[in-house]
């Protein structure tokens, strides 16, 4: 599966920022991050890069945001970004982009586009461990179900999974 939507948006945000700041160096700890929008009315994702950079660039955050919007390449990914509040840049994914991603996921019904682990490992899942000297109750099944779910997820991702349902001892 291709990159995630936030990763694609971040790459294009970095390109737009490079055009906005020109030769001005960015703060060393700056990262152009995109996260889910806090309010769906503003879009699917948002970035606060303009507000973070305002102090370093000695500029109004809304002006920086306007520069980002002007230079942002939205083609094939999202609608034109918008600015809200003190300088939030909002992104709404294009319907055809979402539809294409869903079609790609459905083309692989076994994995739904989930990539296997980059480096498969051996995973040991030890679950349940009831004490046989005490009565069993429905609460004991919870850890068994959770352990089984974790084991299935790890296998799905391509890891080698060893499961163990340890039976507790009688004690001393």
Biotite code that builds the C-alpha atoms (Angstrom):
import biotite.structure as struc

atoms = struc.array([
    struc.Atom([0.000, 0.000, 0.000], chain_id="A", res_id=1, res_name="UNK", atom_name="CA", element="C"),
    struc.Atom([1.159, 3.514, -0.741], chain_id="A", res_id=2, res_name="UNK", atom_name="CA", element="C"),
    struc.Atom([2.141, 6.025, 1.889], chain_id="A", res_id=3, res_name="UNK", atom_name="CA", element="C"),
    struc.Atom([-0.448, 7.160, 4.385], chain_id="A", res_id=4, res_name="UNK", atom_name="CA", element="C"),
    struc.Atom([-2.434, 10.306, 3.680], chain_id="A", res_id=5, res_name="UNK", atom_name="CA", element="C"),
    struc.Atom([-0.659, 12.253, 6.474], chain_id="A", res_id=6, res_name="UNK", atom_name="CA", element="C"),
    struc.Atom([2.740, 11.236, 5.054], chain_id="A", res_id=7, res_name="UNK", atom_name="CA", element="C"),
    struc.Atom([1.743, 12.352, 1.551], chain_id="A", res_id=8, res_name="UNK", atom_name="CA", element="C"),
    struc.Atom([0.383, 15.651, 2.889], chain_id="A", res_id=9, res_name="UNK", atom_name="CA", element="C"),
    struc.Atom([3.534, 16.215, 4.984], chain_id="A", res_id=10, res_name="UNK", atom_name="CA", element="C"),
    struc.Atom([5.784, 15.716, 1.948], chain_id="A", res_id=11, res_name="UNK", atom_name="CA", element="C"),
    struc.Atom([3.821, 18.289, -0.037], chain_id="A", res_id=12, res_name="UNK", atom_name="CA", element="C"),
    struc.Atom([3.701, 20.610, 2.976], chain_id="A", res_id=13, res_name="UNK", atom_name="CA", element="C"),
    struc.Atom([7.516, 20.476, 3.205], chain_id="A", res_id=14, res_name="UNK", atom_name="CA", element="C"),
    struc.Atom([7.753, 21.327, -0.513], chain_id="A", res_id=15, res_name="UNK", atom_name="CA", element="C"),
    struc.Atom([5.406, 24.300, -0.063], chain_id="A", res_id=16, res_name="UNK", atom_name="CA", element="C"),
    struc.Atom([7.293, 25.475, 3.029], chain_id="A", res_id=17, res_name="UNK", atom_name="CA", element="C"),
    struc.Atom([10.588, 25.344, 1.141], chain_id="A", res_id=18, res_name="UNK", atom_name="CA", element="C"),
    struc.Atom([9.115, 27.804, -1.372], chain_id="A", res_id=19, res_name="UNK", atom_name="CA", element="C"),
    struc.Atom([7.658, 30.012, 1.366], chain_id="A", res_id=20, res_name="UNK", atom_name="CA", element="C"),
    struc.Atom([10.836, 30.356, 3.453], chain_id="A", res_id=21, res_name="UNK", atom_name="CA", element="C"),
    struc.Atom([13.299, 30.382, 0.556], chain_id="A", res_id=22, res_name="UNK", atom_name="CA", element="C"),
    struc.Atom([16.859, 30.495, 1.904], chain_id="A", res_id=23, res_name="UNK", atom_name="CA", element="C"),
    struc.Atom([15.790, 31.194, 5.489], chain_id="A", res_id=24, res_name="UNK", atom_name="CA", element="C"),
    struc.Atom([16.924, 28.268, 7.638], chain_id="A", res_id=25, res_name="UNK", atom_name="CA", element="C"),
    struc.Atom([14.212, 26.453, 9.553], chain_id="A", res_id=26, res_name="UNK", atom_name="CA", element="C"),
    struc.Atom([14.634, 25.788, 13.280], chain_id="A", res_id=27, res_name="UNK", atom_name="CA", element="C"),
    struc.Atom([16.582, 22.530, 13.764], chain_id="A", res_id=28, res_name="UNK", atom_name="CA", element="C"),
    struc.Atom([13.777, 20.922, 15.773], chain_id="A", res_id=29, res_name="UNK", atom_name="CA", element="C"),
    struc.Atom([11.039, 21.853, 13.279], chain_id="A", res_id=30, res_name="UNK", atom_name="CA", element="C"),
    struc.Atom([8.997, 19.068, 11.709], chain_id="A", res_id=31, res_name="UNK", atom_name="CA", element="C"),
    struc.Atom([6.222, 19.720, 9.207], chain_id="A", res_id=32, res_name="UNK", atom_name="CA", element="C"),
    struc.Atom([3.598, 17.488, 10.745], chain_id="A", res_id=33, res_name="UNK", atom_name="CA", element="C"),
    struc.Atom([0.028, 16.854, 9.648], chain_id="A", res_id=34, res_name="UNK", atom_name="CA", element="C"),
    struc.Atom([-2.556, 15.364, 11.989], chain_id="A", res_id=35, res_name="UNK", atom_name="CA", element="C"),
    struc.Atom([-6.252, 14.600, 11.991], chain_id="A", res_id=36, res_name="UNK", atom_name="CA", element="C"),
    struc.Atom([-8.419, 17.713, 12.056], chain_id="A", res_id=37, res_name="UNK", atom_name="CA", element="C"),
    struc.Atom([-9.846, 18.405, 15.494], chain_id="A", res_id=38, res_name="UNK", atom_name="CA", element="C"),
    struc.Atom([-13.148, 19.414, 13.918], chain_id="A", res_id=39, res_name="UNK", atom_name="CA", element="C"),
    struc.Atom([-14.438, 17.674, 10.771], chain_id="A", res_id=40, res_name="UNK", atom_name="CA", element="C"),
    struc.Atom([-16.025, 20.890, 9.497], chain_id="A", res_id=41, res_name="UNK", atom_name="CA", element="C"),
    struc.Atom([-12.516, 22.186, 8.760], chain_id="A", res_id=42, res_name="UNK", atom_name="CA", element="C"),
    struc.Atom([-11.362, 19.139, 6.788], chain_id="A", res_id=43, res_name="UNK", atom_name="CA", element="C"),
    struc.Atom([-9.789, 15.742, 7.249], chain_id="A", res_id=44, res_name="UNK", atom_name="CA", element="C"),
    struc.Atom([-6.301, 16.841, 8.329], chain_id="A", res_id=45, res_name="UNK", atom_name="CA", element="C"),
    struc.Atom([-4.637, 19.999, 9.607], chain_id="A", res_id=46, res_name="UNK", atom_name="CA", element="C"),
    struc.Atom([-1.171, 21.439, 10.080], chain_id="A", res_id=47, res_name="UNK", atom_name="CA", element="C"),
    struc.Atom([-0.001, 24.116, 12.485], chain_id="A", res_id=48, res_name="UNK", atom_name="CA", element="C"),
    struc.Atom([3.359, 24.674, 10.776], chain_id="A", res_id=49, res_name="UNK", atom_name="CA", element="C"),
    struc.Atom([2.619, 28.357, 10.129], chain_id="A", res_id=50, res_name="UNK", atom_name="CA", element="C"),
    struc.Atom([2.110, 29.055, 13.823], chain_id="A", res_id=51, res_name="UNK", atom_name="CA", element="C"),
    struc.Atom([5.191, 27.076, 14.806], chain_id="A", res_id=52, res_name="UNK", atom_name="CA", element="C"),
    struc.Atom([7.353, 28.967, 12.305], chain_id="A", res_id=53, res_name="UNK", atom_name="CA", element="C"),
    struc.Atom([5.913, 32.446, 12.935], chain_id="A", res_id=54, res_name="UNK", atom_name="CA", element="C"),
    struc.Atom([8.355, 33.335, 15.703], chain_id="A", res_id=55, res_name="UNK", atom_name="CA", element="C"),
    struc.Atom([11.430, 31.982, 13.900], chain_id="A", res_id=56, res_name="UNK", atom_name="CA", element="C"),
    struc.Atom([10.490, 33.766, 10.671], chain_id="A", res_id=57, res_name="UNK", atom_name="CA", element="C"),
    struc.Atom([9.291, 36.909, 12.477], chain_id="A", res_id=58, res_name="UNK", atom_name="CA", element="C"),
    struc.Atom([6.106, 36.861, 10.424], chain_id="A", res_id=59, res_name="UNK", atom_name="CA", element="C"),
    struc.Atom([2.369, 36.700, 10.938], chain_id="A", res_id=60, res_name="UNK", atom_name="CA", element="C"),
    struc.Atom([1.260, 33.028, 11.046], chain_id="A", res_id=61, res_name="UNK", atom_name="CA", element="C"),
    struc.Atom([-1.685, 33.709, 8.730], chain_id="A", res_id=62, res_name="UNK", atom_name="CA", element="C"),
    struc.Atom([0.716, 35.192, 6.147], chain_id="A", res_id=63, res_name="UNK", atom_name="CA", element="C"),
    struc.Atom([2.885, 32.085, 6.371], chain_id="A", res_id=64, res_name="UNK", atom_name="CA", element="C"),
    struc.Atom([-0.238, 29.926, 6.060], chain_id="A", res_id=65, res_name="UNK", atom_name="CA", element="C"),
    struc.Atom([-1.299, 31.930, 2.986], chain_id="A", res_id=66, res_name="UNK", atom_name="CA", element="C"),
    struc.Atom([2.094, 31.225, 1.425], chain_id="A", res_id=67, res_name="UNK", atom_name="CA", element="C"),
    struc.Atom([1.716, 27.527, 2.190], chain_id="A", res_id=68, res_name="UNK", atom_name="CA", element="C"),
    struc.Atom([-1.734, 27.459, 0.576], chain_id="A", res_id=69, res_name="UNK", atom_name="CA", element="C"),
    struc.Atom([-0.421, 29.359, -2.463], chain_id="A", res_id=70, res_name="UNK", atom_name="CA", element="C"),
    struc.Atom([2.476, 26.930, -3.034], chain_id="A", res_id=71, res_name="UNK", atom_name="CA", element="C"),
    struc.Atom([0.800, 23.680, -1.925], chain_id="A", res_id=72, res_name="UNK", atom_name="CA", element="C"),
    struc.Atom([0.419, 21.110, -4.731], chain_id="A", res_id=73, res_name="UNK", atom_name="CA", element="C"),
    struc.Atom([-3.000, 19.581, -4.043], chain_id="A", res_id=74, res_name="UNK", atom_name="CA", element="C"),
    struc.Atom([-3.275, 17.773, -7.394], chain_id="A", res_id=75, res_name="UNK", atom_name="CA", element="C"),
    struc.Atom([-4.502, 14.212, -7.073], chain_id="A", res_id=76, res_name="UNK", atom_name="CA", element="C"),
    struc.Atom([-4.576, 14.309, -3.286], chain_id="A", res_id=77, res_name="UNK", atom_name="CA", element="C"),
    struc.Atom([-6.863, 16.916, -1.779], chain_id="A", res_id=78, res_name="UNK", atom_name="CA", element="C"),
    struc.Atom([-8.955, 19.976, -2.434], chain_id="A", res_id=79, res_name="UNK", atom_name="CA", element="C"),
    struc.Atom([-7.235, 23.344, -2.150], chain_id="A", res_id=80, res_name="UNK", atom_name="CA", element="C"),
    struc.Atom([-6.136, 23.837, 1.467], chain_id="A", res_id=81, res_name="UNK", atom_name="CA", element="C"),
    struc.Atom([-7.876, 26.449, 3.591], chain_id="A", res_id=82, res_name="UNK", atom_name="CA", element="C"),
    struc.Atom([-6.743, 28.637, 6.483], chain_id="A", res_id=83, res_name="UNK", atom_name="CA", element="C"),
    struc.Atom([-8.625, 28.923, 9.748], chain_id="A", res_id=84, res_name="UNK", atom_name="CA", element="C"),
    struc.Atom([-8.011, 30.538, 13.099], chain_id="A", res_id=85, res_name="UNK", atom_name="CA", element="C"),
    struc.Atom([-4.582, 31.972, 13.806], chain_id="A", res_id=86, res_name="UNK", atom_name="CA", element="C"),
    struc.Atom([-2.915, 29.984, 11.004], chain_id="A", res_id=87, res_name="UNK", atom_name="CA", element="C"),
    struc.Atom([-4.128, 26.401, 10.837], chain_id="A", res_id=88, res_name="UNK", atom_name="CA", element="C"),
    struc.Atom([-3.864, 24.958, 7.327], chain_id="A", res_id=89, res_name="UNK", atom_name="CA", element="C"),
    struc.Atom([-6.706, 22.505, 6.705], chain_id="A", res_id=90, res_name="UNK", atom_name="CA", element="C"),
    struc.Atom([-6.759, 19.706, 4.146], chain_id="A", res_id=91, res_name="UNK", atom_name="CA", element="C"),
    struc.Atom([-9.849, 17.912, 2.829], chain_id="A", res_id=92, res_name="UNK", atom_name="CA", element="C"),
    struc.Atom([-9.032, 14.763, 0.860], chain_id="A", res_id=93, res_name="UNK", atom_name="CA", element="C"),
    struc.Atom([-10.430, 14.598, -2.665], chain_id="A", res_id=94, res_name="UNK", atom_name="CA", element="C"),
    struc.Atom([-13.280, 12.113, -3.109], chain_id="A", res_id=95, res_name="UNK", atom_name="CA", element="C"),
    struc.Atom([-11.580, 10.462, -6.097], chain_id="A", res_id=96, res_name="UNK", atom_name="CA", element="C"),
    struc.Atom([-8.391, 10.007, -4.053], chain_id="A", res_id=97, res_name="UNK", atom_name="CA", element="C"),
    struc.Atom([-10.321, 8.259, -1.290], chain_id="A", res_id=98, res_name="UNK", atom_name="CA", element="C"),
    struc.Atom([-12.179, 6.115, -3.832], chain_id="A", res_id=99, res_name="UNK", atom_name="CA", element="C"),
    struc.Atom([-8.907, 5.069, -5.480], chain_id="A", res_id=100, res_name="UNK", atom_name="CA", element="C"),
    struc.Atom([-7.436, 4.078, -2.094], chain_id="A", res_id=101, res_name="UNK", atom_name="CA", element="C"),
    struc.Atom([-10.518, 1.988, -1.259], chain_id="A", res_id=102, res_name="UNK", atom_name="CA", element="C"),
    struc.Atom([-10.383, 0.293, -4.683], chain_id="A", res_id=103, res_name="UNK", atom_name="CA", element="C"),
    struc.Atom([-6.708, -0.546, -4.125], chain_id="A", res_id=104, res_name="UNK", atom_name="CA", element="C"),
    struc.Atom([-7.525, -2.025, -0.716], chain_id="A", res_id=105, res_name="UNK", atom_name="CA", element="C"),
    struc.Atom([-10.371, -4.101, -2.136], chain_id="A", res_id=106, res_name="UNK", atom_name="CA", element="C"),
    struc.Atom([-8.101, -5.414, -4.897], chain_id="A", res_id=107, res_name="UNK", atom_name="CA", element="C"),
    struc.Atom([-6.221, -7.278, -2.151], chain_id="A", res_id=108, res_name="UNK", atom_name="CA", element="C"),
    struc.Atom([-9.045, -8.844, -0.102], chain_id="A", res_id=109, res_name="UNK", atom_name="CA", element="C"),
    struc.Atom([-6.643, -10.985, 1.941], chain_id="A", res_id=110, res_name="UNK", atom_name="CA", element="C"),
    struc.Atom([-4.585, -8.097, 3.311], chain_id="A", res_id=111, res_name="UNK", atom_name="CA", element="C"),
    struc.Atom([-6.706, -5.016, 2.430], chain_id="A", res_id=112, res_name="UNK", atom_name="CA", element="C"),
    struc.Atom([-3.536, -3.172, 1.523], chain_id="A", res_id=113, res_name="UNK", atom_name="CA", element="C"),
    struc.Atom([-1.828, -3.714, 4.886], chain_id="A", res_id=114, res_name="UNK", atom_name="CA", element="C"),
    struc.Atom([1.898, -4.045, 4.261], chain_id="A", res_id=115, res_name="UNK", atom_name="CA", element="C"),
    struc.Atom([3.771, -6.903, 5.925], chain_id="A", res_id=116, res_name="UNK", atom_name="CA", element="C"),
    struc.Atom([6.276, -6.130, 8.663], chain_id="A", res_id=117, res_name="UNK", atom_name="CA", element="C"),
    struc.Atom([9.521, -4.727, 7.259], chain_id="A", res_id=118, res_name="UNK", atom_name="CA", element="C"),
    struc.Atom([11.540, -7.056, 9.494], chain_id="A", res_id=119, res_name="UNK", atom_name="CA", element="C"),
    struc.Atom([9.492, -10.064, 10.642], chain_id="A", res_id=120, res_name="UNK", atom_name="CA", element="C"),
    struc.Atom([10.438, -11.230, 14.114], chain_id="A", res_id=121, res_name="UNK", atom_name="CA", element="C"),
    struc.Atom([9.602, -14.085, 16.421], chain_id="A", res_id=122, res_name="UNK", atom_name="CA", element="C"),
    struc.Atom([6.886, -13.017, 18.842], chain_id="A", res_id=123, res_name="UNK", atom_name="CA", element="C"),
    struc.Atom([5.950, -14.979, 21.957], chain_id="A", res_id=124, res_name="UNK", atom_name="CA", element="C"),
    struc.Atom([2.468, -14.401, 23.355], chain_id="A", res_id=125, res_name="UNK", atom_name="CA", element="C"),
    struc.Atom([1.935, -15.921, 26.802], chain_id="A", res_id=126, res_name="UNK", atom_name="CA", element="C"),
    struc.Atom([-1.672, -15.544, 27.808], chain_id="A", res_id=127, res_name="UNK", atom_name="CA", element="C"),
    struc.Atom([-4.299, -16.685, 30.272], chain_id="A", res_id=128, res_name="UNK", atom_name="CA", element="C"),
    struc.Atom([-2.222, -18.353, 33.050], chain_id="A", res_id=129, res_name="UNK", atom_name="CA", element="C"),
    struc.Atom([-5.114, -19.373, 35.289], chain_id="A", res_id=130, res_name="UNK", atom_name="CA", element="C"),
    struc.Atom([-4.261, -20.663, 38.745], chain_id="A", res_id=131, res_name="UNK", atom_name="CA", element="C"),
    struc.Atom([-5.606, -24.214, 38.765], chain_id="A", res_id=132, res_name="UNK", atom_name="CA", element="C"),
    struc.Atom([-5.877, -24.127, 42.555], chain_id="A", res_id=133, res_name="UNK", atom_name="CA", element="C"),
    struc.Atom([-8.651, -21.519, 42.320], chain_id="A", res_id=134, res_name="UNK", atom_name="CA", element="C"),
    struc.Atom([-12.048, -21.634, 40.638], chain_id="A", res_id=135, res_name="UNK", atom_name="CA", element="C"),
    struc.Atom([-12.216, -20.446, 37.020], chain_id="A", res_id=136, res_name="UNK", atom_name="CA", element="C"),
    struc.Atom([-14.612, -17.628, 36.117], chain_id="A", res_id=137, res_name="UNK", atom_name="CA", element="C"),
    struc.Atom([-15.591, -15.685, 33.003], chain_id="A", res_id=138, res_name="UNK", atom_name="CA", element="C"),
    struc.Atom([-12.892, -13.066, 33.666], chain_id="A", res_id=139, res_name="UNK", atom_name="CA", element="C"),
    struc.Atom([-10.200, -15.635, 32.884], chain_id="A", res_id=140, res_name="UNK", atom_name="CA", element="C"),
    struc.Atom([-11.284, -15.768, 29.245], chain_id="A", res_id=141, res_name="UNK", atom_name="CA", element="C"),
    struc.Atom([-10.526, -12.061, 28.699], chain_id="A", res_id=142, res_name="UNK", atom_name="CA", element="C"),
    struc.Atom([-6.743, -12.460, 28.699], chain_id="A", res_id=143, res_name="UNK", atom_name="CA", element="C"),
    struc.Atom([-7.061, -15.548, 26.498], chain_id="A", res_id=144, res_name="UNK", atom_name="CA", element="C"),
    struc.Atom([-9.104, -13.623, 23.923], chain_id="A", res_id=145, res_name="UNK", atom_name="CA", element="C"),
    struc.Atom([-6.765, -10.609, 24.048], chain_id="A", res_id=146, res_name="UNK", atom_name="CA", element="C"),
    struc.Atom([-3.705, -12.837, 23.667], chain_id="A", res_id=147, res_name="UNK", atom_name="CA", element="C"),
    struc.Atom([-5.267, -14.655, 20.731], chain_id="A", res_id=148, res_name="UNK", atom_name="CA", element="C"),
    struc.Atom([-6.102, -11.311, 19.055], chain_id="A", res_id=149, res_name="UNK", atom_name="CA", element="C"),
    struc.Atom([-2.528, -10.066, 19.467], chain_id="A", res_id=150, res_name="UNK", atom_name="CA", element="C"),
    struc.Atom([-1.160, -13.343, 18.089], chain_id="A", res_id=151, res_name="UNK", atom_name="CA", element="C"),
    struc.Atom([-3.451, -13.147, 15.051], chain_id="A", res_id=152, res_name="UNK", atom_name="CA", element="C"),
    struc.Atom([-2.447, -9.544, 14.349], chain_id="A", res_id=153, res_name="UNK", atom_name="CA", element="C"),
    struc.Atom([1.259, -10.418, 14.557], chain_id="A", res_id=154, res_name="UNK", atom_name="CA", element="C"),
    struc.Atom([0.774, -13.401, 12.215], chain_id="A", res_id=155, res_name="UNK", atom_name="CA", element="C"),
    struc.Atom([-1.204, -11.212, 9.799], chain_id="A", res_id=156, res_name="UNK", atom_name="CA", element="C"),
    struc.Atom([1.776, -8.857, 9.644], chain_id="A", res_id=157, res_name="UNK", atom_name="CA", element="C"),
    struc.Atom([4.130, -11.747, 8.843], chain_id="A", res_id=158, res_name="UNK", atom_name="CA", element="C"),
    struc.Atom([5.764, -12.380, 12.213], chain_id="A", res_id=159, res_name="UNK", atom_name="CA", element="C"),
    struc.Atom([6.505, -15.890, 13.463], chain_id="A", res_id=160, res_name="UNK", atom_name="CA", element="C"),
    struc.Atom([4.257, -16.292, 16.503], chain_id="A", res_id=161, res_name="UNK", atom_name="CA", element="C"),
    struc.Atom([4.636, -18.712, 19.380], chain_id="A", res_id=162, res_name="UNK", atom_name="CA", element="C"),
    struc.Atom([1.673, -18.845, 21.736], chain_id="A", res_id=163, res_name="UNK", atom_name="CA", element="C"),
    struc.Atom([1.627, -20.294, 25.217], chain_id="A", res_id=164, res_name="UNK", atom_name="CA", element="C"),
    struc.Atom([-1.326, -20.759, 27.499], chain_id="A", res_id=165, res_name="UNK", atom_name="CA", element="C"),
    struc.Atom([0.545, -21.235, 30.765], chain_id="A", res_id=166, res_name="UNK", atom_name="CA", element="C"),
    struc.Atom([-1.235, -23.166, 33.492], chain_id="A", res_id=167, res_name="UNK", atom_name="CA", element="C"),
    struc.Atom([-0.375, -21.798, 36.937], chain_id="A", res_id=168, res_name="UNK", atom_name="CA", element="C"),
    struc.Atom([0.949, -24.160, 39.591], chain_id="A", res_id=169, res_name="UNK", atom_name="CA", element="C"),
    struc.Atom([-0.522, -25.101, 42.947], chain_id="A", res_id=170, res_name="UNK", atom_name="CA", element="C"),
    struc.Atom([1.906, -22.922, 44.847], chain_id="A", res_id=171, res_name="UNK", atom_name="CA", element="C"),
    struc.Atom([3.747, -24.183, 47.913], chain_id="A", res_id=172, res_name="UNK", atom_name="CA", element="C"),
])
